[in-house]
Amino acid sequence: MTKVQTSLRLDADKLSEAKVILKSLGLNFTDAVNIFTNMVVANKGLPFDVKLPTKEFKKSIDELENKKGKSFKNVDELFKDLDN
């Protein structure tokens, strides 16, 4: 297998954060890019769904960001609410 060198333009902060996460997984950035590339080839496309968010999803994100959603003190309260 022939190896090639490439360059990427990435957000510096995101790259640093990604490297920390990858290191905790025992990977370096090159390993992660190679895994991603292999997955693209194996899936003949991106290895995850790429979709536009639904209106319901956008509403949920808005509620979370604006702290409008319900909150619970514990799991029991959550399950009681779900049962109702």
Gaussian input, Z-matrix of N, CA and C with variables (Angstrom, degrees):
# hf/3-21g

backbone

0 1
 N
 C     1     B1
 C     2     B2     1     A1
 N     3     B3     2     A2     1     D1
 C     4     B4     3     A3     2     D2
 C     5     B5     4     A4     3     D3
 N     6     B6     5     A5     4     D4
 C     7     B7     6     A6     5     D5
 C     8     B8     7     A7     6     D6
 N     9     B9     8     A8     7     D7
 C    10    B10     9     A9     8     D8
 C    11    B11    10    A10     9     D9
 N    12    B12    11    A11    10    D10
 C    13    B13    12    A12    11    D11
 C    14    B14    13    A13    12    D12
 N    15    B15    14    A14    13    D13
 C    16    B16    15    A15    14    D14
 C    17    B17    16    A16    15    D15
 N    18    B18    17    A17    16    D16
 C    19    B19    18    A18    17    D17
 C    20    B20    19    A19    18    D18
 N    21    B21    20    A20    19    D19
 C    22    B22    21    A21    20    D20
 C    23    B23    22    A22    21    D21
 N    24    B24    23    A23    22    D22
 C    25    B25    24    A24    23    D23
 C    26    B26    25    A25    24    D24
 N    27    B27    26    A26    25    D25
 C    28    B28    27    A27    26    D26
 C    29    B29    28    A28    27    D27
 N    30    B30    29    A29    28    D28
 C    31    B31    30    A30    29    D29
 C    32    B32    31    A31    30    D30
 N    33    B33    32    A32    31    D31
 C    34    B34    33    A33    32    D32
 C    35    B35    34    A34    33    D33
 N    36    B36    35    A35    34    D34
 C    37    B37    36    A36    35    D35
 C    38    B38    37    A37    36    D36
 N    39    B39    38    A38    37    D37
 C    40    B40    39    A39    38    D38
 C    41    B41    40    A40    39    D39
 N    42    B42    41    A41    40    D40
 C    43    B43    42    A42    41    D41
 C    44    B44    43    A43    42    D42
 N    45    B45    44    A44    43    D43
 C    46    B46    45    A45    44    D44
 C    47    B47    46    A46    45    D45
 N    48    B48    47    A47    46    D46
 C    49    B49    48    A48    47    D47
 C    50    B50    49    A49    48    D48
 N    51    B51    50    A50    49    D49
 C    52    B52    51    A51    50    D50
 C    53    B53    52    A52    51    D51
 N    54    B54    53    A53    52    D52
 C    55    B55    54    A54    53    D53
 C    56    B56    55    A55    54    D54
 N    57    B57    56    A56    55    D55
 C    58    B58    57    A57    56    D56
 C    59    B59    58    A58    57    D57
 N    60    B60    59    A59    58    D58
 C    61    B61    60    A60    59    D59
 C    62    B62    61    A61    60    D60
 N    63    B63    62    A62    61    D61
 C    64    B64    63    A63    62    D62
 C    65    B65    64    A64    63    D63
 N    66    B66    65    A65    64    D64
 C    67    B67    66    A66    65    D65
 C    68    B68    67    A67    66    D66
 N    69    B69    68    A68    67    D67
 C    70    B70    69    A69    68    D68
 C    71    B71    70    A70    69    D69
 N    72    B72    71    A71    70    D70
 C    73    B73    72    A72    71    D71
 C    74    B74    73    A73    72    D72
 N    75    B75    74    A74    73    D73
 C    76    B76    75    A75    74    D74
 C    77    B77    76    A76    75    D75
 N    78    B78    77    A77    76    D76
 C    79    B79    78    A78    77    D77
 C    80    B80    79    A79    78    D78
 N    81    B81    80    A80    79    D79
 C    82    B82    81    A81    80    D80
 C    83    B83    82    A82    81    D81
 N    84    B84    83    A83    82    D82
 C    85    B85    84    A84    83    D83
 C    86    B86    85    A85    84    D84
 N    87    B87    86    A86    85    D85
 C    88    B88    87    A87    86    D86
 C    89    B89    88    A88    87    D87
 N    90    B90    89    A89    88    D88
 C    91    B91    90    A90    89    D89
 C    92    B92    91    A91    90    D90
 N    93    B93    92    A92    91    D91
 C    94    B94    93    A93    92    D92
 C    95    B95    94    A94    93    D93
 N    96    B96    95    A95    94    D94
 C    97    B97    96    A96    95    D95
 C    98    B98    97    A97    96    D96
 N    99    B99    98    A98    97    D97
 C   100   B100    99    A99    98    D98
 C   101   B101   100   A100    99    D99
 N   102   B102   101   A101   100   D100
 C   103   B103   102   A102   101   D101
 C   104   B104   103   A103   102   D102
 N   105   B105   104   A104   103   D103
 C   106   B106   105   A105   104   D104
 C   107   B107   106   A106   105   D105
 N   108   B108   107   A107   106   D106
 C   109   B109   108   A108   107   D107
 C   110   B110   109   A109   108   D108
 N   111   B111   110   A110   109   D109
 C   112   B112   111   A111   110   D110
 C   113   B113   112   A112   111   D111
 N   114   B114   113   A113   112   D112
 C   115   B115   114   A114   113   D113
 C   116   B116   115   A115   114   D114
 N   117   B117   116   A116   115   D115
 C   118   B118   117   A117   116   D116
 C   119   B119   118   A118   117   D117
 N   120   B120   119   A119   118   D118
 C   121   B121   120   A120   119   D119
 C   122   B122   121   A121   120   D120
 N   123   B123   122   A122   121   D121
 C   124   B124   123   A123   122   D122
 C   125   B125   124   A124   123   D123
 N   126   B126   125   A125   124   D124
 C   127   B127   126   A126   125   D125
 C   128   B128   127   A127   126   D126
 N   129   B129   128   A128   127   D127
 C   130   B130   129   A129   128   D128
 C   131   B131   130   A130   129   D129
 N   132   B132   131   A131   130   D130
 C   133   B133   132   A132   131   D131
 C   134   B134   133   A133   132   D132
 N   135   B135   134   A134   133   D133
 C   136   B136   135   A135   134   D134
 C   137   B137   136   A136   135   D135
 N   138   B138   137   A137   136   D136
 C   139   B139   138   A138   137   D137
 C   140   B140   139   A139   138   D138
 N   141   B141   140   A140   139   D139
 C   142   B142   141   A141   140   D140
 C   143   B143   142   A142   141   D141
 N   144   B144   143   A143   142   D142
 C   145   B145   144   A144   143   D143
 C   146   B146   145   A145   144   D144
 N   147   B147   146   A146   145   D145
 C   148   B148   147   A147   146   D146
 C   149   B149   148   A148   147   D147
 N   150   B150   149   A149   148   D148
 C   151   B151   150   A150   149   D149
 C   152   B152   151   A151   150   D150
 N   153   B153   152   A152   151   D151
 C   154   B154   153   A153   152   D152
 C   155   B155   154   A154   153   D153
 N   156   B156   155   A155   154   D154
 C   157   B157   156   A156   155   D155
 C   158   B158   157   A157   156   D156
 N   159   B159   158   A158   157   D157
 C   160   B160   159   A159   158   D158
 C   161   B161   160   A160   159   D159
 N   162   B162   161   A161   160   D160
 C   163   B163   162   A162   161   D161
 C   164   B164   163   A163   162   D162
 N   165   B165   164   A164   163   D163
 C   166   B166   165   A165   164   D164
 C   167   B167   166   A166   165   D165
 N   168   B168   167   A167   166   D166
 C   169   B169   168   A168   167   D167
 C   170   B170   169   A169   168   D168
 N   171   B171   170   A170   169   D169
 C   172   B172   171   A171   170   D170
 C   173   B173   172   A172   171   D171
 N   174   B174   173   A173   172   D172
 C   175   B175   174   A174   173   D173
 C   176   B176   175   A175   174   D174
 N   177   B177   176   A176   175   D175
 C   178   B178   177   A177   176   D176
 C   179   B179   178   A178   177   D177
 N   180   B180   179   A179   178   D178
 C   181   B181   180   A180   179   D179
 C   182   B182   181   A181   180   D180
 N   183   B183   182   A182   181   D181
 C   184   B184   183   A183   182   D182
 C   185   B185   184   A184   183   D183
 N   186   B186   185   A185   184   D184
 C   187   B187   186   A186   185   D185
 C   188   B188   187   A187   186   D186
 N   189   B189   188   A188   187   D187
 C   190   B190   189   A189   188   D188
 C   191   B191   190   A190   189   D189
 N   192   B192   191   A191   190   D190
 C   193   B193   192   A192   191   D191
 C   194   B194   193   A193   192   D192
 N   195   B195   194   A194   193   D193
 C   196   B196   195   A195   194   D194
 C   197   B197   196   A196   195   D195
 N   198   B198   197   A197   196   D196
 C   199   B199   198   A198   197   D197
 C   200   B200   199   A199   198   D198
 N   201   B201   200   A200   199   D199
 C   202   B202   201   A201   200   D200
 C   203   B203   202   A202   201   D201
 N   204   B204   203   A203   202   D202
 C   205   B205   204   A204   203   D203
 C   206   B206   205   A205   204   D204
 N   207   B207   206   A206   205   D205
 C   208   B208   207   A207   206   D206
 C   209   B209   208   A208   207   D207
 N   210   B210   209   A209   208   D208
 C   211   B211   210   A210   209   D209
 C   212   B212   211   A211   210   D210
 N   213   B213   212   A212   211   D211
 C   214   B214   213   A213   212   D212
 C   215   B215   214   A214   213   D213
 N   216   B216   215   A215   214   D214
 C   217   B217   216   A216   215   D215
 C   218   B218   217   A217   216   D216
 N   219   B219   218   A218   217   D217
 C   220   B220   219   A219   218   D218
 C   221   B221   220   A220   219   D219
 N   222   B222   221   A221   220   D220
 C   223   B223   222   A222   221   D221
 C   224   B224   223   A223   222   D222
 N   225   B225   224   A224   223   D223
 C   226   B226   225   A225   224   D224
 C   227   B227   226   A226   225   D225
 N   228   B228   227   A227   226   D226
 C   229   B229   228   A228   227   D227
 C   230   B230   229   A229   228   D228
 N   231   B231   230   A230   229   D229
 C   232   B232   231   A231   230   D230
 C   233   B233   232   A232   231   D231
 N   234   B234   233   A233   232   D232
 C   235   B235   234   A234   233   D233
 C   236   B236   235   A235   234   D234
 N   237   B237   236   A236   235   D235
 C   238   B238   237   A237   236   D236
 C   239   B239   238   A238   237   D237
 N   240   B240   239   A239   238   D238
 C   241   B241   240   A240   239   D239
 C   242   B242   241   A241   240   D240
 N   243   B243   242   A242   241   D241
 C   244   B244   243   A243   242   D242
 C   245   B245   244   A244   243   D243
 N   246   B246   245   A245   244   D244
 C   247   B247   246   A246   245   D245
 C   248   B248   247   A247   246   D246
 N   249   B249   248   A248   247   D247
 C   250   B250   249   A249   248   D248
 C   251   B251   250   A250   249   D249

   B1=1.4451
   B2=1.5267
   B3=1.3235
   B4=1.4529
   B5=1.5158
   B6=1.3130
   B7=1.4707
   B8=1.5266
   B9=1.3258
   B10=1.4601
   B11=1.5157
   B12=1.3119
   B13=1.4538
   B14=1.5136
   B15=1.3146
   B16=1.4553
   B17=1.5191
   B18=1.3110
   B19=1.4694
   B20=1.5141
   B21=1.3134
   B22=1.4602
   B23=1.5173
   B24=1.2988
   B25=1.4647
   B26=1.5153
   B27=1.3246
   B28=1.4585
   B29=1.5166
   B30=1.3157
   B31=1.4549
   B32=1.5310
   B33=1.3185
   B34=1.4669
   B35=1.5236
   B36=1.3312
   B37=1.4652
   B38=1.5242
   B39=1.3314
   B40=1.4708
   B41=1.5286
   B42=1.3368
   B43=1.4554
   B44=1.5329
   B45=1.3118
   B46=1.4687
   B47=1.5175
   B48=1.3325
   B49=1.4658
   B50=1.5342
   B51=1.3285
   B52=1.4684
   B53=1.5221
   B54=1.3301
   B55=1.4655
   B56=1.5229
   B57=1.3267
   B58=1.4690
   B59=1.5254
   B60=1.3360
   B61=1.4712
   B62=1.5224
   B63=1.3264
   B64=1.4603
   B65=1.5277
   B66=1.3280
   B67=1.4679
   B68=1.5265
   B69=1.3443
   B70=1.4671
   B71=1.5297
   B72=1.3176
   B73=1.4680
   B74=1.5248
   B75=1.3335
   B76=1.4594
   B77=1.5152
   B78=1.3292
   B79=1.4631
   B80=1.5198
   B81=1.3319
   B82=1.4523
   B83=1.5310
   B84=1.3207
   B85=1.4578
   B86=1.5285
   B87=1.3244
   B88=1.4643
   B89=1.5288
   B90=1.3311
   B91=1.4754
   B92=1.5278
   B93=1.3272
   B94=1.4636
   B95=1.5283
   B96=1.3250
   B97=1.4725
   B98=1.5268
   B99=1.3282
   B100=1.4709
   B101=1.5217
   B102=1.3248
   B103=1.4728
   B104=1.5267
   B105=1.3316
   B106=1.4656
   B107=1.5327
   B108=1.3297
   B109=1.4665
   B110=1.5276
   B111=1.3225
   B112=1.4700
   B113=1.5214
   B114=1.3263
   B115=1.4667
   B116=1.5359
   B117=1.3183
   B118=1.4712
   B119=1.5258
   B120=1.3273
   B121=1.4595
   B122=1.5304
   B123=1.3319
   B124=1.4680
   B125=1.5243
   B126=1.3372
   B127=1.4700
   B128=1.5253
   B129=1.3149
   B130=1.4693
   B131=1.5339
   B132=1.3039
   B133=1.4646
   B134=1.5165
   B135=1.2975
   B136=1.4573
   B137=1.5266
   B138=1.3345
   B139=1.4602
   B140=1.5263
   B141=1.3162
   B142=1.4612
   B143=1.5207
   B144=1.3285
   B145=1.4560
   B146=1.5244
   B147=1.3133
   B148=1.4593
   B149=1.5176
   B150=1.3239
   B151=1.4576
   B152=1.5171
   B153=1.3116
   B154=1.4563
   B155=1.5240
   B156=1.3330
   B157=1.4652
   B158=1.5271
   B159=1.3354
   B160=1.4565
   B161=1.5267
   B162=1.3218
   B163=1.4652
   B164=1.5232
   B165=1.3420
   B166=1.4626
   B167=1.5309
   B168=1.3248
   B169=1.4605
   B170=1.5291
   B171=1.3443
   B172=1.4687
   B173=1.5284
   B174=1.3387
   B175=1.4657
   B176=1.5319
   B177=1.3155
   B178=1.4652
   B179=1.5272
   B180=1.3161
   B181=1.4625
   B182=1.5248
   B183=1.3324
   B184=1.4681
   B185=1.5280
   B186=1.3329
   B187=1.4634
   B188=1.5208
   B189=1.3238
   B190=1.4624
   B191=1.5288
   B192=1.3283
   B193=1.4589
   B194=1.5272
   B195=1.3159
   B196=1.4645
   B197=1.5336
   B198=1.3320
   B199=1.4653
   B200=1.5315
   B201=1.3595
   B202=1.4590
   B203=1.5262
   B204=1.3123
   B205=1.4563
   B206=1.5190
   B207=1.3056
   B208=1.4584
   B209=1.5251
   B210=1.3208
   B211=1.4591
   B212=1.5256
   B213=1.3058
   B214=1.4564
   B215=1.5182
   B216=1.3262
   B217=1.4655
   B218=1.5216
   B219=1.3364
   B220=1.4592
   B221=1.5296
   B222=1.2977
   B223=1.4683
   B224=1.5265
   B225=1.3328
   B226=1.4660
   B227=1.5241
   B228=1.3455
   B229=1.4689
   B230=1.5271
   B231=1.3122
   B232=1.4643
   B233=1.5186
   B234=1.3350
   B235=1.4592
   B236=1.5389
   B237=1.3185
   B238=1.4699
   B239=1.5200
   B240=1.3212
   B241=1.4703
   B242=1.5260
   B243=1.3065
   B244=1.4721
   B245=1.5285
   B246=1.3408
   B247=1.4741
   B248=1.5282
   B249=1.3241
   B250=1.4811
   B251=1.4791
   A1=108.30
   A2=115.88
   A3=121.51
   A4=109.27
   A5=116.51
   A6=121.97
   A7=108.57
   A8=116.40
   A9=121.81
   A10=108.86
   A11=115.36
   A12=120.10
   A13=107.90
   A14=116.32
   A15=121.38
   A16=108.40
   A17=116.01
   A18=119.26
   A19=108.80
   A20=115.47
   A21=122.20
   A22=109.21
   A23=116.64
   A24=121.45
   A25=106.81
   A26=115.79
   A27=121.45
   A28=109.85
   A29=115.31
   A30=121.16
   A31=107.44
   A32=117.52
   A33=122.07
   A34=112.25
   A35=117.18
   A36=120.16
   A37=111.39
   A38=116.73
   A39=120.39
   A40=110.90
   A41=116.68
   A42=120.16
   A43=110.31
   A44=116.63
   A45=120.42
   A46=111.16
   A47=116.11
   A48=120.65
   A49=110.73
   A50=115.57
   A51=120.00
   A52=110.67
   A53=117.46
   A54=120.51
   A55=111.19
   A56=117.21
   A57=120.61
   A58=110.16
   A59=116.05
   A60=120.91
   A61=109.97
   A62=116.88
   A63=120.87
   A64=111.21
   A65=116.63
   A66=119.76
   A67=110.67
   A68=116.30
   A69=119.25
   A70=111.44
   A71=116.47
   A72=121.68
   A73=112.03
   A74=116.02
   A75=120.14
   A76=113.47
   A77=116.94
   A78=121.66
   A79=110.28
   A80=115.86
   A81=119.37
   A82=107.87
   A83=116.88
   A84=120.34
   A85=111.27
   A86=117.02
   A87=120.31
   A88=110.96
   A89=116.47
   A90=119.87
   A91=110.61
   A92=116.32
   A93=120.86
   A94=111.38
   A95=117.49
   A96=120.76
   A97=109.57
   A98=116.98
   A99=119.89
   A100=111.61
   A101=117.52
   A102=120.77
   A103=109.57
   A104=116.62
   A105=120.49
   A106=110.62
   A107=116.66
   A108=120.60
   A109=111.06
   A110=117.12
   A111=120.42
   A112=111.52
   A113=116.94
   A114=120.66
   A115=111.09
   A116=117.62
   A117=120.87
   A118=109.25
   A119=116.58
   A120=120.89
   A121=110.09
   A122=117.35
   A123=121.09
   A124=112.05
   A125=116.51
   A126=121.20
   A127=112.97
   A128=115.63
   A129=120.98
   A130=110.27
   A131=114.91
   A132=123.30
   A133=108.56
   A134=116.23
   A135=119.95
   A136=110.13
   A137=117.61
   A138=120.25
   A139=113.70
   A140=116.66
   A141=122.62
   A142=107.54
   A143=115.80
   A144=120.06
   A145=110.37
   A146=115.64
   A147=121.44
   A148=105.96
   A149=115.15
   A150=120.61
   A151=109.69
   A152=114.72
   A153=119.11
   A154=107.84
   A155=117.41
   A156=118.69
   A157=111.82
   A158=115.95
   A159=120.94
   A160=109.69
   A161=116.69
   A162=120.96
   A163=110.86
   A164=116.01
   A165=120.72
   A166=110.68
   A167=115.99
   A168=120.11
   A169=110.38
   A170=116.48
   A171=120.40
   A172=110.98
   A173=115.68
   A174=120.20
   A175=110.11
   A176=116.72
   A177=121.09
   A178=111.11
   A179=117.20
   A180=121.10
   A181=110.01
   A182=116.59
   A183=121.12
   A184=110.47
   A185=116.98
   A186=121.00
   A187=111.12
   A188=116.44
   A189=120.27
   A190=111.06
   A191=116.12
   A192=120.00
   A193=112.14
   A194=116.46
   A195=120.29
   A196=112.71
   A197=114.96
   A198=122.40
   A199=112.32
   A200=115.53
   A201=121.51
   A202=112.38
   A203=116.97
   A204=120.27
   A205=112.28
   A206=115.42
   A207=120.99
   A208=109.43
   A209=115.08
   A210=119.47
   A211=108.15
   A212=114.64
   A213=120.88
   A214=109.18
   A215=115.24
   A216=120.21
   A217=111.86
   A218=116.15
   A219=119.87
   A220=109.70
   A221=115.77
   A222=122.17
   A223=111.25
   A224=117.26
   A225=120.13
   A226=111.05
   A227=116.99
   A228=120.14
   A229=110.71
   A230=116.33
   A231=120.49
   A232=110.95
   A233=116.64
   A234=120.22
   A235=111.70
   A236=117.64
   A237=120.17
   A238=109.78
   A239=115.98
   A240=120.78
   A241=110.42
   A242=117.07
   A243=120.52
   A244=111.39
   A245=116.58
   A246=120.56
   A247=112.02
   A248=116.94
   A249=120.17
   A250=112.84
   D1=126.15
   D2=178.77
   D3=-83.81
   D4=133.31
   D5=178.31
   D6=-98.52
   D7=143.09
   D8=175.06
   D9=-125.61
   D10=153.71
   D11=175.65
   D12=-102.32
   D13=140.79
   D14=-179.65
   D15=-135.81
   D16=170.40
   D17=176.02
   D18=-129.92
   D19=151.12
   D20=-178.57
   D21=-130.41
   D22=149.44
   D23=171.32
   D24=-105.10
   D25=114.50
   D26=-176.35
   D27=-130.30
   D28=155.13
   D29=172.68
   D30=-64.73
   D31=124.56
   D32=-174.32
   D33=-60.31
   D34=-42.33
   D35=-179.39
   D36=-65.52
   D37=-42.97
   D38=179.64
   D39=-65.83
   D40=-38.25
   D41=178.40
   D42=-62.76
   D43=-45.28
   D44=178.92
   D45=-61.06
   D46=-44.72
   D47=179.50
   D48=-63.55
   D49=-42.63
   D50=179.59
   D51=-62.66
   D52=-40.79
   D53=-179.37
   D54=-62.86
   D55=-38.46
   D56=178.03
   D57=-63.88
   D58=-45.62
   D59=179.87
   D60=-63.21
   D61=-46.55
   D62=-178.88
   D63=-62.85
   D64=-39.40
   D65=178.36
   D66=-60.25
   D67=-39.84
   D68=179.02
   D69=-66.63
   D70=-20.49
   D71=176.92
   D72=-92.74
   D73=1.05
   D74=-179.74
   D75=80.06
   D76=22.02
   D77=-178.99
   D78=-122.28
   D79=155.71
   D80=168.11
   D81=-106.44
   D82=175.25
   D83=-175.19
   D84=-63.12
   D85=-40.22
   D86=179.41
   D87=-61.90
   D88=-43.20
   D89=176.54
   D90=-57.37
   D91=-45.81
   D92=-177.93
   D93=-63.59
   D94=-41.40
   D95=178.43
   D96=-65.15
   D97=-40.15
   D98=177.84
   D99=-64.86
   D100=-40.85
   D101=176.80
   D102=-62.02
   D103=-46.44
   D104=179.09
   D105=-59.12
   D106=-45.94
   D107=-179.47
   D108=-61.55
   D109=-43.16
   D110=177.61
   D111=-62.89
   D112=-38.23
   D113=178.93
   D114=-67.93
   D115=-38.03
   D116=176.55
   D117=-60.42
   D118=-45.04
   D119=179.85
   D120=-64.82
   D121=-46.93
   D122=-178.21
   D123=-62.82
   D124=-36.97
   D125=-178.65
   D126=-90.47
   D127=-6.58
   D128=-174.97
   D129=53.14
   D130=40.71
   D131=-179.70
   D132=163.63
   D133=-171.31
   D134=179.34
   D135=-65.12
   D136=143.51
   D137=-177.30
   D138=-82.76
   D139=24.56
   D140=176.89
   D141=-156.85
   D142=159.49
   D143=179.78
   D144=-72.55
   D145=138.91
   D146=174.48
   D147=-118.63
   D148=111.34
   D149=-175.62
   D150=-137.12
   D151=155.28
   D152=170.53
   D153=-77.43
   D154=140.76
   D155=-179.54
   D156=-66.90
   D157=143.61
   D158=177.21
   D159=-75.11
   D160=165.63
   D161=176.65
   D162=-59.88
   D163=-39.34
   D164=179.94
   D165=-64.12
   D166=-41.56
   D167=179.01
   D168=-64.75
   D169=-45.07
   D170=178.47
   D171=-59.23
   D172=-40.99
   D173=178.81
   D174=-63.34
   D175=-42.42
   D176=179.51
   D177=-62.67
   D178=-43.79
   D179=178.80
   D180=-63.36
   D181=-42.36
   D182=178.11
   D183=-59.92
   D184=-43.57
   D185=178.45
   D186=-61.24
   D187=-42.80
   D188=179.82
   D189=-65.04
   D190=-46.67
   D191=-177.94
   D192=-65.11
   D193=-31.77
   D194=-178.27
   D195=-100.36
   D196=10.08
   D197=178.01
   D198=52.72
   D199=40.90
   D200=179.54
   D201=-96.35
   D202=-10.03
   D203=-176.77
   D204=-76.79
   D205=171.69
   D206=178.35
   D207=-72.90
   D208=151.28
   D209=172.56
   D210=-133.20
   D211=154.56
   D212=-175.10
   D213=-132.89
   D214=147.08
   D215=179.75
   D216=-77.32
   D217=-26.76
   D218=-179.65
   D219=-157.30
   D220=174.72
   D221=-177.21
   D222=-65.18
   D223=-36.32
   D224=-179.85
   D225=-59.96
   D226=-42.56
   D227=177.64
   D228=-62.35
   D229=-40.64
   D230=178.38
   D231=-59.68
   D232=-48.58
   D233=-178.40
   D234=-66.33
   D235=-35.04
   D236=175.99
   D237=-61.36
   D238=-43.73
   D239=179.37
   D240=-64.33
   D241=-41.04
   D242=179.86
   D243=-65.22
   D244=-34.31
   D245=179.08
   D246=-69.34
   D247=-27.03
   D248=-178.09
   D249=-79.23

